[in-house]
Each structure stands twice: as C-alpha cells, then as structure tokens.
Amino acid sequence: MEMGFRWDFAYEILPQMLWATLNTIIAAGVGYAIALVVGLFFLLGQRTPSKIINGINREIVEFIRSTPLLIQLFFVYFVLPQFGIKLSAWVCGMITIGLHFGTYLSEVYRGALEGVSKTQWEACRALNFSTVYTYRRIVLPQAFPIAIPGMGNYLVGIFKDTPLLSTIGVAELFHAATAVGGYNYRYLEPYTMVGIIFLILSVPAAMWVRKLERRVNVAQGKIKQ
Amino acid sequence: MSYFAFLAEHGTTLLLGTVTTIKVLICSMILYVIISMIFGLMRLSKNIIIQGIATVYIEFFRGTSLLVQLFWVYYVLPFFGISLEAFVAGVVALGLNFGAYGAEIVRGGILAVPKGQWEAAHALNFSPAKRIKRIIIPQIFPIILPPAANLTVELLKATALVALVTVVDLTFEAKQINSITWLSAQCFGTALLIYYIMARLALVPFLRWLEVLAAKKVGRGNA
C-alpha cells in the first residue's frame, strides 16, 4: 500500500465528503432545534411550584446528563422497536441529541433567568404587571442576551457530537468517511479530511461565540455599574 | 427472561467491562490533568512560540470531534508507522482532547489568582519556578476544581467512545450482549445505570471531597 497522503485520492473523494458535510450540518441544526425546545420543557419542570415535579425533573436531567450519549443512542435505537415503535436512524438520532442537549440547555436558560436582577421582578410587581407580561416584556428580553453564549457553545457542541450518529447508521460526514475508507482500504485521507472540515467549520463558530460572550460580559458589567 | 435471570447470566461480563471503563477513566484522567497543567502554563507564557504552540494545540483539539481524533489515532497513525494498542490509543485520544479543555480551565484559574500574590512572591525574591509551584498552583485548586469536576464527569461519559476502537469496556460488552441476545432494554439500560452510579455515587462525591480539601488547605495556608 502506498504510504503518505495521496492528494489525488483526497481530491477524488472530496465531492462525496462535501455532500456528507451537508448532512452533518442538517443533523446538527435539527438536533439543536429540538434541544432548544426540550430545554424549555425541562426549564418548565424546574420552575413549577410543585416540589414533586421539581424533584422528578431534576433526577431525569441528572440521569441524562451523567450517562454517555453513545449508549443513549443505542438505547433509543434498539429498544423502541421492541415496543413496536419503528423509527429511522435519523429520527432516533435527532430525538436522542435533542433530549441529551436539552438538559444542558435548560441549565443555560436557568442561569440566564437567574442572571436577571431580582429587583426587576419586584418593580414589575409594584407596577402590577401580570406574570406573563413580566416574563414577556421585562425578564425574557434581559435574560436572552445572557443565554446567547451558552446557547452558542452547545450548538458547536452538538455539531462536534454528530459523528456519534454514524454508529447507528446515519449517513453523515464521519459515516461517509468510514464507508469511503473501507471501500478503498485507505483511512488516512478520509479521516484527515473529516478533521479538517470540522476545524474549518467549528473554529470560526467557536471564535464567534467567544466574541459574543465577551460582548455580553461587557454589557452586563455596564449594567452593574 | 426476567431481569434477574439476565443479570445472573450477563452481570459478570458487564462488571468486567466496568473495570476496563474505570481503568480507561483513571489513565486518561491522569494524562489530561498533566497535559492541562503544562499547556495551561504554556498558554500564559510570554514567549510567542511557546504560547503559539499551546494555542494551536488547544484550538485543534477543541475544534474537532473526539470520535474523529480517536479514529485518527487508532486507524491513521499506523500509516505513519505508529501502531498503538486500542487501550493506549483510547487513553491518548481522551487525554489529548480533554487536556485541551482542561488547559483553558487552568489558564482561567491562574489568571484569577490576585495580582498581589505574584507581586508579593516577587518581592520576597522567589524564583519564577518557586513562585508558580509554591504560591500560585496551591491557590488555583479551589478555583479550577469545580469546572474541572464537570469536565471529569464529561470524561467518564466520553470513555464510552473507546468501545468503538475495540476496547472491551462497559459499552463494548453491552453492545456485544445486545447482538447475541437482542435484550436491548436490559443490556443498554443496565449499562446506563452503571454509568449513572459511577458518576453520581463515586466520581462526583470524590471530586466534591477534593474541592473541600483544596479550599481547606488554602484556608489554613492563609490563616
């Protein structure tokens, strides 16, 4: 077998890899969208007045957060069919990623809500605003900027975890690389290209998130002063 | 087949896998802590080359996926004449990946030590090495341990990935049993429970204990 990086081979498989990259981006986007919504439900469970629901919610979040995404994927993919629920690998993957990162996002939301000063609530109470109105017009507009960096971080995080989907047969970038590598008995180029594509996409994204974070910190500092 | 019958038949296999998982966890923990310390300090160096190396390392390993790095170490390095055993490859990939995240935590911790401490150490004519070793490092532990604890739980979860490069750990065994018996709910459910127990009842209490210990040490040192 020829040693070293073969540029002609890399060039040959480039179109295939780029198509698969599109799938990875779609998977990350859909998974993120689900996670954003799931996070809201966990947040709701956390903030309801019922102590029992709070407790159950916390245990579920802790369980999902402290077990590996990989086994959760297997669990959803292999166990649901036993109960007669047949879902495609794509749907299973999206559900699992949505649930897993939803727990993380609920923490981001919680932190953001707690970042809004208590006096804001008291002022709204004094002005006789309803709870819904207080959330909609006073609290959420202030909480949202605080949540943005955390939300951005998890978007990048989900993107970097999409290769796990290949283990249940979702045809994303890493899956394509493994397939191409197996077909040609060469793993050097496909896997290296996957790494480079990830770098190209996630490093600028992470830098952008860090910039947002700095801006939010500055803005918050100004509020405090 | 009842769940107890399942446990009686496959429990030992799963426990053996758990032992491997714990081994992977401990080895990669040691590796990542060492790497974090070195690169965290390098990141703060005034020498542009040293700082550049650390920045490139950190950005590279945080920018790509752990699974890709793992497969690269295991399947691609042999192309360059470096063949690692699956276990070693797994530990190296985990250590390098988490070392990059840890280095950022160490960097933040060092920056959070008050400037007066540096100045005081300087005024007392401590050598740069002694300044870091005796004054700064002991003080960063209470600052970095809480985020490092989160990272270590993430590490425990990430050890599951080494199953994909044929390390026979808990995940690997669960997958294996699943492919023989098709009792998916039992074997993956048990695996999830074992990971949960390891995280909640062993790893997290241990890390909390370390946090308390570190805080106490500094408190005693200051008094």
HADDOCK unambig.tbl for C-alpha pairs under 7 A between the chains (distance, minus, plus):
assign (segid A and resid 3 and name CA) (segid B and resid 79 and name CA) 6.49 0.50 0.50
assign (segid A and resid 63 and name CA) (segid B and resid 196 and name CA) 6.34 0.50 0.50
assign (segid A and resid 66 and name CA) (segid B and resid 153 and name CA) 6.87 0.50 0.50
assign (segid A and resid 66 and name CA) (segid B and resid 157 and name CA) 6.90 0.50 0.50
assign (segid A and resid 66 and name CA) (segid B and resid 196 and name CA) 5.78 0.50 0.50
assign (segid A and resid 66 and name CA) (segid B and resid 199 and name CA) 6.21 0.50 0.50
assign (segid A and resid 67 and name CA) (segid B and resid 157 and name CA) 5.85 0.50 0.50
assign (segid A and resid 67 and name CA) (segid B and resid 192 and name CA) 5.99 0.50 0.50
assign (segid A and resid 67 and name CA) (segid B and resid 195 and name CA) 5.65 0.50 0.50
assign (segid A and resid 67 and name CA) (segid B and resid 196 and name CA) 5.64 0.50 0.50
assign (segid A and resid 68 and name CA) (segid B and resid 157 and name CA) 4.40 0.50 0.50
assign (segid A and resid 68 and name CA) (segid B and resid 158 and name CA) 6.59 0.50 0.50
assign (segid A and resid 68 and name CA) (segid B and resid 160 and name CA) 6.52 0.50 0.50
assign (segid A and resid 70 and name CA) (segid B and resid 160 and name CA) 6.90 0.50 0.50
assign (segid A and resid 71 and name CA) (segid B and resid 188 and name CA) 6.56 0.50 0.50
assign (segid A and resid 71 and name CA) (segid B and resid 192 and name CA) 6.84 0.50 0.50
assign (segid A and resid 75 and name CA) (segid B and resid 184 and name CA) 6.92 0.50 0.50
assign (segid A and resid 75 and name CA) (segid B and resid 185 and name CA) 6.75 0.50 0.50
assign (segid A and resid 75 and name CA) (segid B and resid 188 and name CA) 5.68 0.50 0.50
assign (segid A and resid 78 and name CA) (segid B and resid 184 and name CA) 5.86 0.50 0.50
assign (segid A and resid 79 and name CA) (segid B and resid 184 and name CA) 5.48 0.50 0.50
assign (segid A and resid 79 and name CA) (segid B and resid 185 and name CA) 5.30 0.50 0.50
assign (segid A and resid 160 and name CA) (segid B and resid 64 and name CA) 6.58 0.50 0.50
assign (segid A and resid 160 and name CA) (segid B and resid 65 and name CA) 4.78 0.50 0.50
assign (segid A and resid 161 and name CA) (segid B and resid 65 and name CA) 6.53 0.50 0.50
assign (segid A and resid 163 and name CA) (segid B and resid 67 and name CA) 6.73 0.50 0.50
assign (segid A and resid 187 and name CA) (segid B and resid 75 and name CA) 6.72 0.50 0.50
assign (segid A and resid 187 and name CA) (segid B and resid 76 and name CA) 6.17 0.50 0.50
assign (segid A and resid 188 and name CA) (segid B and resid 76 and name CA) 5.05 0.50 0.50
assign (segid A and resid 191 and name CA) (segid B and resid 68 and name CA) 6.87 0.50 0.50
assign (segid A and resid 191 and name CA) (segid B and resid 72 and name CA) 6.30 0.50 0.50
assign (segid A and resid 195 and name CA) (segid B and resid 64 and name CA) 5.88 0.50 0.50
assign (segid A and resid 195 and name CA) (segid B and resid 68 and name CA) 6.42 0.50 0.50
assign (segid A and resid 198 and name CA) (segid B and resid 63 and name CA) 6.74 0.50 0.50
assign (segid A and resid 198 and name CA) (segid B and resid 64 and name CA) 5.34 0.50 0.50
assign (segid A and resid 199 and name CA) (segid B and resid 60 and name CA) 6.98 0.50 0.50
assign (segid A and resid 199 and name CA) (segid B and resid 63 and name CA) 5.16 0.50 0.50
assign (segid A and resid 199 and name CA) (segid B and resid 64 and name CA) 5.55 0.50 0.50
assign (segid A and resid 202 and name CA) (segid B and resid 63 and name CA) 5.54 0.50 0.50
assign (segid A and resid 203 and name CA) (segid B and resid 63 and name CA) 5.31 0.50 0.50
